[in-house]
Amino acid sequence: MLVFLNFSRDITETAAASPMCDVVIFYLSPCEGFIKGAANPAPECCVGAKRLIDELKAKEDRIEVCQCIKALLPLLGPVDPNRVPLLGQKCGIKNFFPPITPATDCS
C-alpha cells in the first residue's frame, strides 16, 4: 500500500495532473495486492472502489480516472490489465472499468 501511495506525487505531477487522480489513489490504494495478483480484493479495496464509482458524476470524471489508472499501473510493476475489470466483478460493482493497458483510449 505504501508503494501505491508513494507514486501519488509522481502521477499527479506528470501523468494525470488532476485532483481526480488523488481521489483514485486514495480509494484504490488498498487494491494494490489484488491488482498485482492476490486471489481476492481486501474488504477495504471494495469499499474504496465503490466510493470511487460513486464520485464519478460525468463522463469526464471516468476519463480522468481511466487516465490515472493507465498512468499508475506501469509503476506498480508487472500487472495483468484484466485485473481492473475483475476488481469490479469481485466487489459487485457494475460498469466498473474495462481492461486498462498502455494502449487504452480513455476517451
N, C-alpha and C positions, 0 to 999 in steps of 0.2 A: 504494500500500500504506500509506503514511503517513497518508493521509486516512482510510482504513479504521480504522487503529489509533487515530487521534485521537478517533474517535467512541466508543471503548470506555467512557470515563468517563461521557459523557452517557447512553449507552444503559443501562449498568448502574445508573446513579443514577435514571433516570426511567422508561424503558420496560420494562425487563426485569429489573431489580434481582435478579439471581440469579447465583451463581457459574457456572452453565452458560453464561451469555451471554459471560463472559470466555473460556471454552473455545471457543465458536463463533467469536469474533473472532480468537483465536489461530490456530485451524485454517483458517479461511476467508479470512483477510486476503490470501493470495496469489491468491485467486479474484476479486478486485475487477475486474481488467481483463476477465475473461470475463463476469462478471455485467453489466458495462457495455457489452458488445458484441463483445469480441475473438472471433475465429473459434474458437479452441481454448483450453482452460484450460492454464495453466502446469503442468509436472510437479509443482511444489510444491503447487499447488492440489489436484490429485488426491490426493496423499499426505495432505494435511490433511483433505480431505473424507472419505477412507476412515477416517482415525483418529477423526474426529468421530463417524461412524456406529458405530465400534467401541465408543465410550464410552457410547452410549445403551443403557442396561440396562432401562429401564422406559418405559411409555407416558408417564409424567410428564416424563421426560427429553426425549422427542420434542416434547411440548407446549411445554416451555421453549425448546427450540431454535427451534421454529416462531415463538414469540412474539418471540424475539430477532431472528431474520431479518426478521420482519414490521416490527419497530421500526427496524432498520438500513437496509433498502432505501430508504426515502424520503430518508434522509440522504445517500445516495450520488448523488442526482440522478436524472435520467430513467433508468429501467431497465425491461427487459421482464420481467414476472413469470415468463414461461416459461423464462427462463434458469436458474432454480434447478433444476427437474427435468432440464433439458438438461445441467446440470453432472453429475448422477448418470449420465446416459446416456454422456456423453463420457468419464467416468472409470471406467465399468464398475461402478457401484455400484447394486445392485438395491434397490428400495424406498427411494430417497433421500427427497425431499420433493416434494409437488405444487407447482404454481404458487402463489406466496405474494403476495397483494395486501393492501391495507388492509382489505378485506372478508373475508379468510380467517378462518375459525373454526378456531383451532389445537387445539381440543379434539377 
